[in-house]
Amino acid sequence: MKNKLLIFGVLLAVSFGSCTSDFNDINNNDANFTDEQLAQDFNNIKGPIQAMQRSMYTLVADGWQGDIQFNLNADMFSGYMATPHDFGGNSNNSTYALVDGWNGYAWENAYQKEMINAYNVERVAKNQYPQYYAWSLILKVYAMHKIADYYGPIVYTKFGTQEKTIPYDSQQEAYNQFFIDLKTAVDILKARETADKPFNYFVSSDGTSAGGDYGKWIKFANSLRLRLALRISNIDPVKAKAEGEAAIASGVIESNADNIYYKGDHPVKTYTGPWYDIKLGASMESIMNGYADPRRAQFFHKTANGTYQGIRLGSLVNDDYRFVKEDQFSKIGAIVENGQIPWFVAAESHFLRAEAALRGWNAGGTADELYKSGIATSFAQHGAGDATVYTNDNVLTALNFVDPIKSENNIAAVNNVTVAWNSGASNDVKLQKIMTQKWIAIFPDGQEAWAEVRRTGYPKTFLPTNNFSAGKIPAGTFVKRLNFPVSEKTSNPGGYEQGLAKLGGDDTGGTKLWWDTGVNQF
């Protein structure tokens, strides 16, 4: 596996043309089906929709690239996981020596699988079958907000142009369009729902838990809109409040019965098991062990010693970590073994609304109430029993991290807040509690967790033991983004220069994204 990833990194960097500048090639119908043949049984819509769903997380059945799409970057950067593998002689993402060949894959996949298929659905369905167009808009925003939160500026509103230079949107411009697209989708679906016209032809072929249920897709879109509204709350609080309150009023996911997940084996099941590429991270261990959190039984497997043991990001690992003492570190558990890849869970909506209430928005409840209901909803999702004792605990806090092999990786706990709500605490402490519990509840979605850690600074996570970025990510700071793909520099140089200008900083992992202000506004 190590050799595959290293070889793939080189090939990706030197042989991929820019996906955003090869639009004509991507849009070519290699199978030579006519439009009339593809239209039979809605296959000209069904195929692209299914491809979009399947590619949100590259499945192991489709290749091992998902390991670098999210697992060996966001899943680690979020504090959730760490690798016991010495990729590149420990010079890799874990030690902030960002690997361009790895980190370009998420971009390539998004344009080859998500944007081109969304374009094709729009071309066929926008005027004739608006419900399917709405469906594709939700999927497109879900996929592409993750890409914007990886890189910053992206190609979005101008995708599909035949010009030699493919223009970039700033992250702000992309987010503005995300909000428009989600509102458009909800308006279309609510009109169809009122007319009692279901998703014919798609219920049996849909790969998600939502099926052809208009209500579930509407709630998903609104919940996603609320997520993005909170994302911009520190940089544009006025727009954030307007978008967030509109999403809540329109109806978000509140019950686990409406959780959105893709039906299939989670790729991390393989990455943490047979491949042994990923294990429990030190920050997650510190916080969940500190709280004696009963959800650990679903999230992780115990070690041979009967403990939940993590690895610290940036550790100089060797065969002691990977082979000789492989039972000393916890694999990711049942949560990736249940045939579900979670996209959006009800607990996240509760915590989003708790933060919204803390910021003075009309969230349909108080921050205290929504915080507690978020914990209870997460416990119910994972069969962790009654959450009352856990929620009211005002003693337990994060534990120091101790590496069983190398003491130089040991570190004192940093996220020192208890679970119990304290109405007299500062807004920052309240936000830290909300974000800590939200971070736990949305596991294993490292892409979202990394974004929220960057946005709010919470929960506090451990810096990597070693930073080999050569100053590109300043010592004492966390990685802020992924570099633009090398292919963009060579195949879309004009667009790349636009993107760099709109980024407003160097194309390194140390440059903050637009919404990452470093200051929480209340």
C-alpha positions in Angstrom: 0.0 0.0 0.0 2.8 2.4 0.8 4.4 1.8 -2.6 1.0 2.3 -4.3 0.5 5.6 -2.7 3.9 6.9 -3.4 3.8 5.8 -7.1 0.3 7.2 -7.5 1.4 10.6 -6.1 4.1 10.9 -8.7 1.8 9.8 -11.5 -1.0 12.1 -10.4 1.4 15.1 -10.4 2.9 14.5 -13.8 0.3 12.9 -15.9 -3.1 14.3 -15.0 -4.3 17.1 -17.1 -6.4 19.8 -15.4 -9.9 18.4 -15.0 -11.2 21.9 -15.2 -9.5 22.6 -18.5 -10.3 19.3 -20.2 -14.0 19.8 -20.2 -14.5 18.6 -23.7 -12.7 15.4 -23.1 -14.5 14.7 -19.8 -17.8 15.4 -21.5 -17.2 12.9 -24.3 -19.6 9.9 -24.4 -17.0 7.1 -24.7 -19.7 4.4 -24.8 -21.2 5.9 -28.0 -24.8 5.7 -26.7 -27.2 8.1 -28.4 -29.1 10.6 -26.3 -32.3 8.7 -27.2 -30.8 5.4 -25.8 -29.6 7.1 -22.7 -33.0 8.7 -22.1 -34.6 5.2 -21.8 -35.8 4.7 -18.2 -34.2 8.0 -17.3 -30.7 6.5 -17.6 -29.4 9.8 -18.8 -30.2 11.3 -15.4 -30.0 8.2 -13.2 -26.4 7.4 -14.2 -25.0 10.8 -13.4 -26.9 11.0 -10.1 -25.6 7.6 -9.0 -22.0 8.5 -10.0 -22.2 11.7 -8.0 -23.4 9.9 -4.9 -20.9 7.1 -5.2 -17.9 9.5 -5.6 -18.5 11.6 -2.5 -16.2 9.1 -0.8 -14.2 7.0 -3.2 -15.0 3.4 -2.3 -12.4 0.8 -2.0 -14.3 -1.2 -4.7 -13.5 1.7 -7.1 -9.9 2.0 -6.1 -7.7 3.0 -3.1 -7.6 6.7 -3.9 -10.1 7.4 -1.2 -7.2 6.9 1.2 -5.8 10.2 -0.1 -9.1 11.9 -0.9 -9.9 12.3 2.8 -8.3 9.8 5.1 -4.6 10.8 4.9 -5.5 14.5 5.1 -8.7 15.7 6.7 -9.3 12.7 8.9 -5.8 13.3 10.4 -5.9 17.1 10.4 -9.2 17.1 12.3 -7.6 15.3 15.2 -9.7 12.2 14.6 -7.1 9.8 13.3 -3.4 9.3 12.7 -1.3 7.0 10.7 1.1 4.3 12.0 2.7 4.2 8.6 6.0 5.9 7.7 5.0 7.1 4.2 7.9 8.8 2.5 10.1 8.1 5.5 7.8 10.1 7.8 7.8 13.0 5.3 4.1 13.2 4.5 0.9 15.0 5.4 1.1 13.7 9.0 4.3 15.7 9.6 3.0 18.7 7.5 5.3 17.8 4.6 2.3 18.1 2.3 2.3 15.6 -0.5 1.1 17.3 -3.7 0.5 14.0 -5.4 -1.8 13.0 -2.7 -3.6 16.2 -2.1 -4.6 16.8 -5.7 -6.8 13.8 -5.9 -9.8 15.3 -4.1 -9.9 18.1 -6.7 -9.5 15.8 -9.6 -12.3 13.5 -8.4 -14.6 16.4 -7.8 -14.4 17.7 -11.3 -14.3 14.3 -13.0 -17.1 12.8 -11.0 -19.2 15.5 -9.4 -19.2 18.6 -11.5 -19.4 17.0 -14.9 -22.3 14.8 -13.8 -24.1 17.7 -12.3 -23.6 19.6 -15.5 -25.0 16.7 -17.5 -28.1 16.4 -15.2 -28.7 20.2 -15.6 -28.4 20.0 -19.4 -31.0 17.2 -19.6 -33.3 17.8 -16.6 -33.4 21.5 -15.6 -36.4 22.5 -17.8 -38.1 19.1 -18.3 -37.5 17.3 -15.0 -36.8 20.0 -12.4 -37.0 17.6 -9.4 -33.9 15.8 -10.7 -32.1 19.0 -11.3 -32.9 20.0 -7.7 -31.5 16.7 -6.5 -28.3 17.2 -8.5 -27.9 20.7 -7.0 -28.0 19.4 -3.5 -25.4 16.7 -4.3 -23.2 19.3 -6.1 -23.2 21.7 -3.2 -22.5 18.9 -0.8 -19.5 17.8 -2.8 -18.1 21.1 -3.7 -18.3 22.9 -0.4 -15.8 20.3 0.8 -13.5 21.2 -2.1 -13.8 24.9 -1.3 -13.0 24.1 2.3 -10.0 22.1 1.2 -8.4 24.6 -1.2 -10.2 28.0 -1.0 -11.0 29.4 -4.4 -12.5 26.9 -6.9 -14.0 26.6 -10.3 -17.7 26.5 -9.8 -20.0 29.1 -11.5 -17.9 29.1 -14.7 -17.5 25.3 -14.9 -18.1 24.1 -18.5 -16.8 27.2 -20.2 -15.1 26.5 -23.5 -12.5 29.2 -22.9 -8.8 28.3 -22.7 -8.6 29.8 -19.2 -11.2 28.4 -16.8 -12.0 31.2 -14.3 -11.9 30.6 -10.5 -14.5 31.8 -8.0 -13.3 33.2 -4.8 -14.4 31.1 -1.8 -16.9 33.9 -1.0 -18.3 33.8 -4.6 -18.6 30.0 -4.4 -20.4 30.2 -1.1 -22.8 32.8 -2.4 -23.7 30.4 -5.2 -24.0 27.5 -2.8 -26.7 29.3 -0.9 -28.6 30.1 -4.1 -28.3 26.6 -5.4 -29.7 25.1 -2.1 -32.6 27.5 -2.0 -33.4 26.8 -5.6 -33.4 23.1 -4.9 -35.7 23.4 -1.8 -38.1 25.7 -3.7 -38.4 23.1 -6.5 -38.8 20.1 -4.2 -41.3 21.8 -2.0 -43.4 22.7 -5.0 -43.3 19.1 -6.2 -44.0 17.8 -2.7 -47.1 19.9 -2.5 -48.2 18.6 -5.9 -47.7 15.1 -4.6 -45.4 14.1 -7.4 -42.8 11.6 -6.1 -39.3 10.8 -7.4 -40.5 8.2 -10.0 -37.9 5.8 -11.3 -35.3 6.7 -8.7 -36.4 5.3 -5.4 -35.0 1.8 -6.1 -31.7 3.0 -7.6 -30.9 5.8 -5.1 -27.8 4.9 -3.1 -28.7 6.9 0.0 -31.0 6.5 3.0 -33.3 9.3 1.6 -34.6 7.4 -1.3 -37.4 9.3 -3.2 -38.6 11.1 0.0 -38.9 14.7 -0.9 -39.1 15.7 2.8 -35.8 14.1 3.6 -34.0 15.7 0.7 -35.5 19.1 1.7 -34.3 18.7 5.3 -30.9 17.6 4.0 -30.6 20.7 1.8 -31.7 23.0 4.6 -29.3 21.4 7.1 -26.5 21.9 4.6 -27.5 25.5 4.2 -27.4 25.9 8.0 -23.9 24.3 8.1 -22.6 26.7 5.5 -24.3 29.7 7.2 -22.4 29.0 10.4 -19.2 28.5 8.4 -19.3 32.2 7.3 -20.6 33.5 10.7 -17.2 35.1 11.7 -16.6 36.7 8.3 -20.1 37.8 7.2 -22.4 37.6 10.3 -25.3 39.4 8.6 -25.6 37.1 5.7 -24.9 34.1 7.9 -27.8 35.0 10.2 -30.2 35.5 7.3 -29.2 32.2 5.6 -29.2 30.3 8.8 -32.6 31.5 10.1 -34.1 30.8 6.7 -32.8 27.3 6.7 -34.1 26.6 10.2 -37.5 28.0 9.3 -37.7 25.9 6.2 -37.0 22.7 8.2 -33.7 20.9 9.1 -32.9 17.4 10.1 -34.0 16.8 13.7 -34.5 13.1 14.1 -32.1 10.2 13.5 -34.8 8.7 11.3 -33.9 11.4 8.8 -30.1 10.9 8.9 -28.5 11.0 5.4 -26.0 8.3 4.7 -24.8 6.4 1.6 -25.5 2.7 1.7 -22.2 0.9 1.3 -19.0 -0.1 3.1 -17.1 2.8 4.5 -13.6 3.0 3.0 -12.1 3.5 6.4 -13.1 -0.1 7.3 -10.4 -1.2 4.9 -7.9 1.6 5.6 -7.9 0.9 9.4 -8.2 -2.9 9.0 -6.3 -4.9 6.3 -4.2 -2.0 5.1 -3.4 -0.7 8.6 -3.0 2.9 7.3 -5.1 4.7 10.0 -5.8 4.5 13.7 -7.4 6.4 16.5 -5.8 9.9 16.8 -4.3 11.3 20.1 -6.7 14.3 20.3 -9.8 12.0 20.0 -8.3 9.6 22.5 -7.6 12.5 25.0 -11.1 13.9 24.9 -13.2 10.8 24.7 -11.2 8.8 27.3 -11.3 11.9 29.5 -15.1 11.9 29.4 -15.3 8.1 29.6 -17.5 8.5 26.6 -19.7 5.4 26.0 -19.7 6.1 22.3 -16.1 4.8 22.2 -17.5 1.3 21.9 -19.0 2.1 18.5 -16.2 4.4 17.3 -13.1 2.3 18.1 -11.9 -1.2 18.8 -10.0 -1.7 22.1 -6.4 -2.7 21.9 -5.0 -6.0 23.1 -4.6 -4.3 26.5 -8.3 -3.5 26.7 -7.8 0.2 26.2 -8.6 2.9 23.6 -5.1 4.0 22.5 -4.3 6.6 19.8 -1.3 7.9 17.9 -0.2 11.5 17.9 -0.2 13.3 14.6 3.4 14.0 13.4 5.0 11.1 15.3 8.0 9.5 13.7 6.6 6.1 13.4 8.4 2.9 12.4 7.7 -0.9 12.3 7.0 -0.8 16.1 3.8 1.1 15.2 2.8 -0.7 12.1 3.8 -4.3 12.5 5.5 -5.4 15.7 3.0 -3.9 18.1 0.0 -3.5 15.9 -2.4 -4.4 18.7 -1.3 -1.5 20.8 -3.3 1.1 18.8 -7.0 1.2 18.3 -8.6 0.6 14.9 -11.7 2.5 13.9 -14.7 0.5 15.0 -18.3 -0.5 14.2 -19.2 2.9 13.0 -17.3 2.1 9.7 -18.5 -1.5 9.7 -22.3 -1.1 9.5 -22.7 -0.5 5.8 -23.3 3.2 6.2 -21.3 6.2 5.1 -22.8 9.2 7.0 -23.3 12.4 5.1 -25.4 14.4 7.6 -26.7 13.3 11.0 -29.4 14.9 13.2 -27.0 15.6 16.1 -25.1 18.0 13.9 -28.3 20.0 13.2 -28.9 20.2 17.0 -25.4 21.5 17.6 -25.6 23.9 14.7 -28.8 25.3 16.1 -27.1 25.5 19.6 -24.3 27.7 18.1 -26.9 29.7 16.2 -28.8 30.4 19.4 -25.5 31.4 21.1 -25.0 33.9 18.4 -28.4 35.4 18.9 -30.2 33.8 15.9 -33.7 32.5 16.0 -32.9 28.8 16.3 -36.1 27.4 17.7 -34.6 26.8 21.2 -31.9 28.0 23.6 -28.3 27.1 23.3 -28.5 25.1 26.5 -31.6 23.1 25.3 -30.1 22.4 21.8 -26.7 21.5 23.2 -28.3 18.9 25.5 -30.6 17.5 22.8 -27.6 17.2 20.5 -25.8 15.0 22.9 -28.9 12.9 23.5 -29.5 12.5 19.8 -26.0 11.3 19.2 -26.2 8.8 22.1 -29.5 7.5 20.6 -27.9 7.2 17.2 -25.1 5.0 18.5 -27.1 3.0 21.1 -25.0 4.6 23.9 -27.9 4.6 26.5 -29.2 7.5 28.5 -27.1 10.6 28.2 -28.2 12.4 31.4 -25.3 11.5 33.6 -22.8 12.3 30.8 -24.4 15.6 30.0 -24.5 16.8 33.6 -20.9 15.8 34.5 -19.0 18.8 35.6 -15.8 17.0 36.7 -14.4 14.9 33.9 -12.2 16.6 31.3 -9.6 15.6 28.6 -6.7 13.4 29.6 -3.0 13.8 29.0 -1.8 11.7 26.0 0.8 9.0 26.7 2.4 7.2 23.8 3.1 3.5 24.8 6.2 3.4 22.6 7.9 6.8 22.4 7.7 9.2 25.3 8.7 12.2 23.2 5.2 12.1 21.8 3.6 12.5 25.2 1.7 15.8 25.7 -0.6 17.4 28.3 -4.3 17.7 27.6 -5.3 21.0 25.9 -9.2 20.9 25.5 -9.9 21.3 29.2 -13.6 21.8 29.4 -16.2 19.6 31.1 -19.4 18.5 29.4 -21.9 20.1 31.7 -23.4 23.4 30.5 -22.6 26.4 32.6 -25.0 29.3 32.0 -22.5 31.7 33.7 -19.6 30.8 31.4 -18.3 33.1 28.7 -19.6 32.7 25.2 -16.2 31.3 24.2 -16.4 28.5 26.8 -19.9 27.7 25.7 -18.8 27.6 22.1 -15.9 25.3 23.1 -18.4 22.9 24.7 -20.7 23.0 21.7 -18.0 22.4 19.2 -16.3 19.6 21.3 -19.6 17.7 21.4 -20.3 18.4 17.8 -16.8 17.2 16.8 -17.5 13.9 18.6 -21.0 13.5 17.2 -20.1 13.9 13.5 -17.2 11.3 13.6 -15.9 10.0 11.3 -16.5 12.9 8.9 -13.0 14.4 9.1 -13.6 16.8 6.3 -16.3 18.6 8.2 -14.5 18.3 11.5 -11.3 19.8 10.1 -13.3 22.8 8.7 -14.9 23.5 12.1 -11.7 23.2 14.0 -10.1 25.8 11.7 -13.2 28.0 11.8 -13.7 28.1 15.6 -10.4 26.8 17.1 -12.5 24.2 19.0 -12.0 21.6 20.2 -8.4 22.4 21.0 -6.3 19.6 19.4 -2.7 18.6 19.7 -0.1 20.1 17.4 1.9 17.5 15.4 5.0 16.3 17.2 7.1 17.1 14.1 6.5 19.9 11.5 8.5 19.2 8.3 6.8 22.0 6.2 10.1 24.0 6.0 8.2 27.0 7.4 5.3 26.9 5.0 3.1 26.1 8.0 4.7 28.2 10.7 5.8 26.4 13.9 3.1 26.4 16.6 0.2 26.6 14.0 -2.1 24.1 12.3 -2.4 23.3 8.7 -5.0 25.6 7.1 -5.6 24.2 3.6 -4.3 21.9 0.8 -2.2 23.3 -2.1 -3.9 23.7 -5.5 -3.2 20.6 -7.7 0.0 20.7 -9.7 -2.1 20.0 -12.8 -3.8 23.4 -12.5 -0.5 25.2 -12.7 0.4 23.4 -16.0 -3.0 23.0 -17.7 -4.9 26.0 -16.5 -2.2 28.5 -15.6 -4.4 31.6 -16.1 -7.1 30.1 -13.9 -4.5 29.1 -11.3 -3.2 32.7 -11.2 -6.7 34.0 -10.6 -7.3 31.5 -7.9 -4.0 32.4 -6.2 -5.0 36.1 -6.3 -8.4 35.4 -4.8 -6.8 33.2 -2.2 -4.9 36.3 -1.0 -1.8 34.4 0.1 0.8 31.8 -0.8 -0.3 28.5 -2.2 0.8 26.6 0.9 -0.8 24.8 3.8 -0.2 27.8 6.0 -2.6 30.3 4.2 -5.9 30.8 5.9 -9.2 30.4 4.0 -11.7 33.3 3.6 -13.9 32.3 6.5 -11.0 31.5 8.8 -10.7 34.8 10.7 -9.3 33.4 13.9 -11.9 35.4 15.9 -15.3 34.1 17.0 -18.0 36.8 16.6 -21.0 36.8 19.0 
